[in-house]
Amino acid sequence: MEYKKKQILIACDSSRSLLGFRGKLMEALLVNNKVAVFTPKIHQDEVRDQLDAMGVSVYENNLDGSNVSIFSDVVYIIKLYKLIKQIKPDVFFPYTFKPVIYGSLIANYCNVNNISPMLTGLGYNFLDQSKSKGLLKKITQTLLKYSLKANHRTRLILQNKDDYNTLIQSGIISKKNKTFVVNGSGVDLSHYEYSKPKANTLSFLMIARLINAKGIKEYYEAAKLIRQKYPDVKFKLIGPYDHNVDAIHSDLYKEIKLGLVIDYLGEVDDVRPHIKDSSAVVLPSYYGEGVPRSLLEAMAMGRAIITSDSVGCKETIDLTNGHQSGFLIPIKNIQALAEKMQHFILNPSDIISFGRNGRDYAFEKFDVHKVNRHMLYILEANTVSIA
């Protein structure tokens, strides 16, 4: 009897994430399934060409994942509803908040058999915020609770256990929800190859959107402190200026662009040359991460890391059995960040040993092929009776 391929529909809020975060997963899914994506407009020709070459069906929309727009969101909901009715997916896999919330509600309404939403971190939605942002948080949490309501079709995917505990304690989900925790999005260790860092010329790198909760100000201020004592140490920053509710202040953005403290490179297509040129990678985030991709890429390439002792970030540091791969610092603590940077300046051999340990840890826990085997198990399951 011939195997009937399942139709899998993936929904995201950024076309840039499709290949970088889900490329290997789509390749694995395409072995036994048909794959379609519902994505915001694709502006990179190479992304579109590669999806076409893979055999992925592409359906585009105008969703803005970072900002609130009722009109845009309603249009998105209508388009997604029509698409689900048209292609009748066997599996619906949305990731990030808006696709998860709207998509899960629609897919349940349309009786899709396997609905597997993934929350790649909880972002701002469970942080203490001002009253105006607090209202938005309350609305988001309410919608999330309805969209993730336990039923026989829905299985929730998270990237760390802290997020699971937060959702349980907040009453968003219950013990009845079928929930899985995977090790982030994984990293392709053959693509991000190891290279020995240059310990004699110190350079720190941060890769993140320019939003407050990623720790941009903390990185900038720590860099200023270090350069007062060690003017030859270099600091680089990669990432887009993000026009959302938590974008860094325009004055800070102007200071960064001056290039007197940090070399700001904007958004780049390939981070690998920049990671290779760095001694260590920094991410002082308190955003509510899943497992930060920039840290996984740094670890894969053998770079020591400094990051926050916060949800998602702390998953990347291995402190066991003498295999330390980096440092954890308290959130929003500029002095602690500067002290750990100084540690690498004064102990350059740790840059190399921590980097090797990080590469080993990436192999052990975050290899994209291991993560994707777990993802395939979830997405290709026929029933909810999976362990």
N, C-alpha and C positions, 0 to 999 in steps of 0.2 A: 504494500500500500504506500503510495507516494506521500511524503511529509508535506503538509500544507504550511507554508511559511506564515508566521504571525506578522501582523502590521503593527509596528511600534512607532508611536508619535512622541517626539521630544519637544518640549517647550522651554524656552529660555528668555532672559531679558537682555541679552547682549550677544550679538553675532560673533564677537571676538572670542567668546568663551567656547564656542562650539568645537573648534579643532584643538586649541590649547588644553582645555579641560576635559573634553569628551571625545576627542578624535579617536583614541585607542579603544574606547568603549564602543563607539559606533562601528569600528572595524570588527570588533568581536561579535557584536549583535548581528551584523550583516552576513555572518557565516550561515546562520539558520533563519534569518528574519528579513523582512523589508523594513526600512527605516525612513521616516519622514521627520522634518524639523519645522517647527513654527517659531520663527525668529524675527526680531526687529531687522530692518533693512540691512542688507550686507553691502558694505561700502568697499570691502577689500576684494579685488578681483581674484587674488590667489585663494582666498577662502571659498569663494563661489566655485572656482575651477576645481578645487580639491574635493569639495562635496559632490560635484557633478561626476568627477572621476570615480569616486567611491560608490556611486549609485544611490546617493541619498536624495530623496525628493524634498525640495525646499519650498516653503510657503512663508511669505514675508508679511510683516505688520509694522505698525508705527508706535509700538509700545515704548514709553519712557519709564524705565524701571526705577529711576532715581527720584522722580518728582511726582507730585500729586496732580492729576488732571482727570477730572470726572469724565469729560467728553471723550478723551483718548482711551480711558479705561473701558468705557461702555462700548466704543467701537471695537476694541480688542476682544471683549467678551462675545460680541455678536459674530465677529470673524472666526473665533475659535469654535464657537458652537456650530457654525456652518461647516467648518472643516471637519470636525468630529463626525457630524452627520454624513458628510461626503465620503470620507475614507474609512470610517468605521474601524478605528484602531482596536486591536486586542489588548494592547498595553499602552498606557499613557504615563509618560515620565516627565513631569515638570520639575524644574529646579529654580531656586531663588523665589522671593516672596510673592510677587504679583502672579507669575505663572502658577505657583503652587496654590494660592488662594483661589483665584478665578478659575484656573484649570481644573482643580479637584472638584469644585462645586459643579462645573459644567459636565465633567466626565461622569460624576455620580448621577447627575440628572439624565445623562444619555446612556446609563447602564454599561459603561465600559467595564470589561471583566477584571482587568488588573490595573489599578491606579496606584502608582508608586511615586509620590511626591518626595523630593529631596530638599531639605533645608541645609544650605551650605553655610551654616552659622545663623545666629539670630540677630545680628546687626544691632541697630539702635533700639529695637523693639522691646527690649527688656532691660534697658539702661535707665538710670534716673535722669530725667530731663526737665526742661521748663514746662510750664503749664500748656503752652501752645503745642509743643512737641509731644507733651503727655497725652493730649487729646488724640493726636494722630496715632500714638502708640496704642491707646485704648481701642480705637477703631480697628487697627490692624490685628490686635490680639483677639477681638471678638470675631472678626471674619475668619481668622485662622482656626479658631475653635470650631466654627461651623464647618469649615472646609475639611478639617481633619477628623471629623466625627467618626468614631469606630464603626466599621461595618465589614462585611465579608470580602469586599473588593479592595479596600484600601490598606496599603502597607507603607508606613512612613520610614524614610531613610534619613538618618542623621550622621554627622561626622565626628561627634564626640559625646561621651556619656554625660558631661555637664549640661549640654543642651537638652538631653532626655530628662534629666532631673528637673531642670528649670521648667520645661513644658508640663511635667507632672505636677510640680508644686504650684504652678500658675493655673492649673485646672484646664489648660488648653487641650491636653490629651489625658487619657486614663490608662490604667493597667490593661483595659480591654483592647487598646490599640495594638495592632501588629506592628512592631517597631524594630528596625535594624540599625546598628551602628557600624559604619564602615570607616576605614582609615583615610579620611579625606578623599580627594579626587585622584590620589596617586601621582607618581612622577615617573616618566619614561627615562630609565637610567642609561639607556643606550643613546638617547638624544642629548641628555645633560651629562656629558662625560666628565670624569674626574680630571682635574689638573692641579698640580701642586701650587699653592698660593705663594706669592712673593712676600716673604716675611720681612724683608729688609726695607721695602718701600711701602709704608702703611697707607691703605685706602679703605674707607668704609663706604658701604653702599646701602641705600634703602630703596625698595621698590614698592610703591603704594599709590593709590589715588590720593589726591591732595585734600583730604578731609581730616577734621580735627581728631576723630576717634582712632585714626590710624597712628597718631603720635607724631605728626609732622612737626609741630611746634617743639615737642620734646627733643626730637632729633636735631633740629636747627639750633636750639639753645645749648644742647650738649656739645655740638660741634663748635660753637663759639667758645665754650669753656676750654675745650681741648686745644683749639688753635692758639689760645693765649699762651699756653706752655709749649706746644709742639706745632709751630707754624707750618712745618713741612708735611704734616699729615693731611691727606686729601679726603674730602667728603663728597659723595655723589648722591643724587636723588633722581629716580625714574618714576614717572607716573603722570597721568593727566590731571589737569585742574578740573574738579568735578563740580558742576553747577547744581548742587543739591542742598538740602537743608543744613548740612553739616560741613559745607565747604569752608576751608580755612579763610580767615579774614583777608581782605584784599591788600591790606598793608603788609601782612606777613608774606603774601604771594609776591608782592613787589620786591621786598627785601631778598627773598630767595632768588628771584630772577636776576638780581644785580650780580650774583655770582661771587660776592666777596667772602662768603663763608662756605657755601655749598655750590657745587657745580650741578646746576639743574638741567637735565637732559630731556625733559618732557616725556612724551610717550614714544616708545621704541617698538619695532616689530620683533626684534630678537634680543632677549636679555642676556643670552649666553656670553657674548664677548665682554659685557660689562661685569658679569659675575666673575668671569675668568680674570679680569684685571683687578678685582677687589681682593682685600685681605680677609674681610669679614662682612657679613650682611646683617643689617639691623632692622628690626620691626617692633617698635615700642607701642604696639596697638592695644587699645581697650575696646575695640569695636564690637566684639561679640563674634569672633571668627568661627569657621568650621574647623579647618586646618589650613593655615595660610599657604597658598601656592608658592609665593615668593621664597618662603623659608625651605620648602621641599626642594625647589630648584637649586637653592644655595647649598643645601646638604648634599644633594646628588653630585654637585660639582666639587665637593670637598671643601666647603667654606664654613668656618666657625660662625655661629650666629649669636646675636644678643636679642632677646625678645622679652615680652612682658609675662609675668606670672598671672596670666589671664586665660579665660576660656578659649580653647582652640590653639592658642600660641604655645601653651605649656606642653601640648602633645608632642611638640617637635624636639624637645630637649630630653636626651637620655642621660640620666645621672647614675645609672646602675653599674656595678661591677667595674668601676674605674674607667668607664667609657664615656666620659662627659663630652658632649658635643657642642656646648655653648653655655650661656648664662641666662638665667631668669631674673628680671628686675621688677620691683613694684611698679604698678601703673602710675603714670604721670610724674615719675620721679626722675627729674633731669640729672640730679647729682649722682644717683646710682648708675644711670646710663653712662655718664661721663667716666665714672670710676671703672666700669667694666671695659670701656674703650681704652682707658689708660692701662688696664691690666694687659691687654694685647700689645700695647706699645712697649711696655716694660718686659713682657714675656713673649717675644715673637715665636718661640718654639711651640707655644700653645695654639697658635693659629694653625699650624700644620697638624698637630696631634688631634685637636678638637675637630678639625675639618675631616680627617680620616675617620674619626669616630662617627661623625654625622653621615658620611657616605655609607658606612656599615649599617647605621640605623635606618637609613633610607632603604637599603636593600632588604633589611629584616622586616620592616613594617609598612613602608609606603610604596613599594614597587607597584607600578600601575597594573601589571599583569595579575598580581595577587589581589589587588583591590577590585579589579574588573571581574575576576572569577566570583567574588562575593556578589558583585552587582548583577552578573548574569544569573546567578542563583535566584536572586530576588525578582528580576524582571522577566525571566523566562518561566517562572513557576506558573502552573495552571490553576492551582487552587490556593486557598489561604492556609492549608494544612502543612506549612513549611516550618521547620524548626527555627 
